[in-house]
Amino acid sequence: MRNGLVISLDGMGGDKAPHIVVEGAHLAREKFPEAKFIIYGDEAQIRPLVKKYEGLESVMEVRHTPDRVTAEDKPANALRHGRNSSMRLAIDTVAKGEADCVISAGNTGALMAMAKFSLKVMPGIHRPAIATYMPTKVAGHGTIFMDLGANAECTSQNLLEFAVLGGVFSREIFKIPEPRIALLNIGSEAMKGDELVKAASEVFAAARLPGKYVGYAEGNEIMTGDFDVVVTDGFTGNVTLKTMEGTASLIKHMMKEAFKSSWWVKLGMVLCLPSLPGLLIIYMALKKFSKRIDPRYYNGASLLGLKGLCIKSHGGTDGIGFANAIGVAAGLAANRFTDKVETELRRLGFEGHIEPLPEVTS
C-alpha cells in the first residue's frame, strides 16, 4: 500500500530531456514537498542529474530503460514496439496503481495511443481529448480549451464528449457551478461555420451538459473571460494554441527589443535612476505582465476521458514549465478528478443519453 502523492515521469520525453524533467521535479517540490517520483529512462544520464539537487534522490526512484519514443515515431509503431520505452513504462505505473498520475513531454500521438491502451477510456467516451487552461482578461479566471491535437478529425458526437469532459473539469477543479460551454467557430451567427460545427451545435443544444451551452465563440473571444469551456476539433485547436504561443513570444521579444534598440530609451532609463522606487515599480509591473503571457506558467495539458491521470507537457519547455505540468497533475490527483468525472458521467446518464447525428468529419 503506497502512501502520499506518487508521480510517474517519462524521463526521456521532450526536446531537452532528461534535464528539464529532473529540474522540473526539483522545482515542483517547493509547492508539493510530500510528492514522490518514479522516473523512467537512461539511468546513466538521469542519476547524475538527480544528485545535483539536494534531497531529490531521497524522493525519486530511478528505473532504468534504454528505450525511448522519439518525435518521429508514428503512434501505431510506438504502441507496437515501445513496450519497454520510458513513456510506456511510466504510463503502466499508473495503470498498475503504483502512481497517481503520469507526465510526459514526449510525442503527443504516441502518448495518447499508449495511454488509451494502458489506462483505458471511461464508459461513454469514445475519444479522449487534450485540454488546457488558458488565461483570460479577467484576473483569476481561465478558459478550458480543447481539443489541442489528439483528434484531428472529429464527429459531432466526439465534440459533445469533449464538452462534457470540459464542463466537469471546469466545475470540479475551478468550482464554477454552471460552466459556460461554447463551440469555436468563424462567427457567432447560426448560419456560420462548416457542417461539423453546425451539426455539433444542434447536438449541444439538445444534450444534458454539466453546464450551459451558450453558442459559438470566435477565435478572438477565447481569452475574453466570457466562456469557461471552448470546444473544437484537434486540428483547429492545435493550430490555435501554437498561434497564441507564437504571439506571446513575439510580444515578449518586441518588448525587449523596444527597451534596448534606441538610445533615447536607454537615456530615459538613466534619467529614471534618481527615482529608484518608481523604476522598481515599473520593473515589477513588466515582470508580472511577462509572467502572465509566458506559456511555461500554463504548461500541462490533461488527457481527459481516461481512467487514469495523464498530463502532456510541451515538448520544448524548460524546468519551470515542466514543474508547472507537475503542479497540474498533483492538483488533479488531490481532487480525485477521474473519480469525479466517472461519477458525473453516470449522473448525466451520458451513455446513450442522446442519439448521435450522422457522423460528419472535419
N, C-alpha and C positions, 0 to 999 in steps of 0.2 A: 504494500500500500504506500503510494507516494504522498508526500506532504508538501503543501505550498504550490506556488506557481512554477511550472516547468515549461520552458520554451525550447522547441526544436529548431535548429538553424541549418540551412543549406550553406555550408561554409565555402563552397566553390562557385556559387551562382552570382552573376553580375560582372560588370566590366573591371571592377577593382577588388575582386575577392582574392584571397580571404581577408585582406587587410581591413576593409570597411566593415565586414561582418563582426570581426573581433572588436574593433574600435567601437562599433555601434553598441555591442553588448556591454562594454565597459561604461560608456556614457549613459546607457539606459539604467544602470544600477543606481545612479543618483536618485532617480524617481521611483525605481522599483527594487529596493535593496533586498527584498525577500526572494527575488527571482533566481532560479537556477536554469542553466543552459545545457543542452546536449547539442554539440556541433559535429557535423559530418564533413569529411574532406581529407585532404592530404596532410597527415599528421606532421610530416617534416616541415611543412610550410606554416601550419596553424600553431603548433606548440610554442615556437619561439615568440610568436605574436602575443599569445596568451600570457606568457611570462613577463612581458613588458609592462603589464598593468597590475598594480598592487591589488591583491585579494581576488583577482579574477579566476586564477587557477583553482581556487577552493570551491567555486560555484559553477565551473564549466567543465563538463566531461567531453573529452575529445574522442570521437570514434572514427577510426581510420578507414578510408576507402579511396582507392586511386582513381575511381571513375567519376566523371562529371558530365553533365549535359551542357553542350555548347549552344551558342546563339544560332548556329547554323542547323542544328538538329531539327528534323521535322517531328512534330508531336507523336505521330504513329511510330516512328523509328525509336524515339526516345522511350516510349512506353514499352515497346517490344524488347529493346536491347539495353535499357538503362535500369535494370532491376537492382544493380548494386551501385548506382550513382548516388552522389551526395544528396541530390534533390529527392530521389525516390525514397531513400532510407530515412531522410528527415520527415517526409510525409507519413511513412509507415509507422514512425514512432508515435504519432498522434493516433493513428488507426488502432494501434496496439494498447493505447491507454497509458503510455509512458510519459506523454507530454500533453499539455493543454492546447497548444497551438504550434503552427509551423510558419516560418518566414523564409522566403527565398527572393533573391534579386535576379534570378535566372530567367531562362527562356519562358515567356508567358504561355505560349501554346502547349509546351511540354508540361509546365506546372499544372495547367488546367486538366490536361489529359490524365496525368498521374493522380491528381487529387480526386478527380471523378472516379477513377478506377479503385483507388485505395480507401478513400473516405466515404464514398457513395453519395448519391444525391438524395435529398429529402423527398418524402412522398408528396406528389402533386407538382413537383418541379421537374421539368424536362431538361432544361439547360441552366446551369449556374451562371451568374454574371459577376463581372468585376465592378465594384462600386468604390467611390472615394468621396471624401469630404472636401467641398470647395468653399473657400472664403467668400464672403459677400460684403456689400456696402454696410450692412447692419452689424455693428460690433457685437461679437459673441454669438452670432447666428451664421450657420453654414447651410449649404445645399448638398444633399446626396445626389451625385451624378453617376449614371450607369446606363449602359454597359460600356466599359472602356477598352474593349478589344477581344473579349472571349468569344463573341458570336458575331462574326462579320455579316452573316445573313440571318435574318430573324423572321418569324411569323408574328402575327398579331397576338397569338397565344403566348409566345415567348416574351413579348413586351409586357403582357399582362402579368406574367410571373415575376418579371423584374420589378414591376410597380408594387406588387405585394411584398416582395423582399425588401425593397427600398423603404416602403411605408413602415414595416415592422422595425427596420433599422432606425429610422428617424424617431419612432415612438418609444422604443425601448432604450436606446442608447442616449438620445438627445432629449428625451422626455417631452416631446411635442404631442399633445393629446390627439389632435386630428391633423396629421401632416397634409400639406397641400401638394398634390401629385400632378405633374404636368408632363406632356409629351413634347419633345423637341421638334420644332417644325420651322419652315421658312416664313411663316406668318401666323397671325393669331386668328385669321378668318377661317370659317368652317370649310370653305372650298379650297384652301391652300394645302399643299403637300402632295406626296405620291400616294399610291393605292395602299401601301402598307400602313402609313401613318393614319389615313382616313379610316381604314378598317380597324386599326388598334383603338382609335378614338371612340368608335362605336362600342367596342368590347369594354373599354374602361368605363364608359358611361353606364353600362348595364351591369357591371360586376360589383360584388361586395369587396371593397378595398379597406385596408387598415388606414383610412384617411379619406380625404375628399379630392375627387378628380376635378381640376379647375381648368382643363383645356390645354391649349398649346402655349409653349414658351419658345421664344425666339432665342437665337444664339447669344444676343447681347443682353438677354434678361436672366441668364443662368445665375449670375452673381449679384443680382439686384436685392436679393433677400425676399422677393415676392413668392418664392417657391421653396418647399422643403425637400422635394424629390423631383428630379428631372430625368426622364427615361428616354433612351434612344437605342438604336442598334449599335453593335460593337465597332463597326467600321466608322460610322459618323462620330461616335463617342471618342474613339482613339484619336482621330484627326483633330477634333475639337480640343481635347486635352493637351495635345502636343502644340497646337497653335497658341493656347493660353500660356503654356510653359515658355514657349519661344518669345511671346510678347513680354512676359515678366522679365525674362533675361535681357531682352532688348532695352527695356525701361531702366534697369539697373545699370547696364553698360552705358547708356546715353547720359544718365545722371553723373556717373564717374567721369565721363569724357567732358561734360559741361564744367565740372569743377577744376579740371586740370588743363583744359585746352586754351584758355585765354589768360593773358597776364592781367587783365582787368579783374577777373575773378580772384586770382591769387592776391592781387593788391587789396581787394576788398576784404579778403580773409585776414591779411596782415593788419589792416586798419581796425578790424574787429577785436584784435588781441587785447587791447586795454579793457575790453568788456568781456572778460573770460566767462562769467556766468551766462551771458547772452549767447556766446559762441557754443558753450556746453549744451544749452537748451536746444539750439538748432541741431547740434550733432546728435543728441538723443532722439529728437523727433525724426531725423533722417534715418537713424538706425532702426527705430520702431517701424517706420514705413518700409524699409528694406526687408525687414523680417516678415512683415505681413504679406509681401508678394513673393517671398522666397519659397519655391516648390519643396525644398527639403523639409520645411516645417509642416507640410501637408502630405508627406510621403507615407505610403502604407495603404494599399487598396485591398479591400476584402473580397474574397471569392464567396459570394453569397449563394445559398442554396445547397451547400454541402453539409453532411452530418458532422463534420469536424471543422475547426477553425484553421483557415489557411490565408495568409497575408502575402500579397505581392508587393515587393519593394521595387522602386525604379532601378533599372539596371545600371544607370550611370551615376547613382547617388554617392554621397560620401558617408563618413561615420555618423555625422549629425542626422542625415536623412534616414539612415538605417536604424538609428536609435529611435527616431520618431515612429518608424514602422513597428518596432518592438513595443512601443507605447500603445499603438493601436491594438495590437494583438493582446497585450496584457489587459487593456480596458475591456475588450470583448470577452475575454476569458473570465474576468472578475464579475461581469454581468451575466454569465452563463447564457450567452447570446444564442447559441444554437438550440438550446432547450426552449428558449422563449419563442424562437421562430417556429419551431415544430408545434408548440402549443397554440400559437396564433393561427397557423395553417389549419389545424384541426378545428379551432373555434370558428373560423370563417367557412368551414366546410369546403375548403378550396379544391379538394379532389372532386372534379366533375361538377362544381357548383354552377358552371356556365358552359354551354356548348360552344367550342371554338368555331370561329368563322372559317371558311375555306382558306387554306394556307396561301399567303401572299408573301413572297420573299423579296427582300430588298435588292 
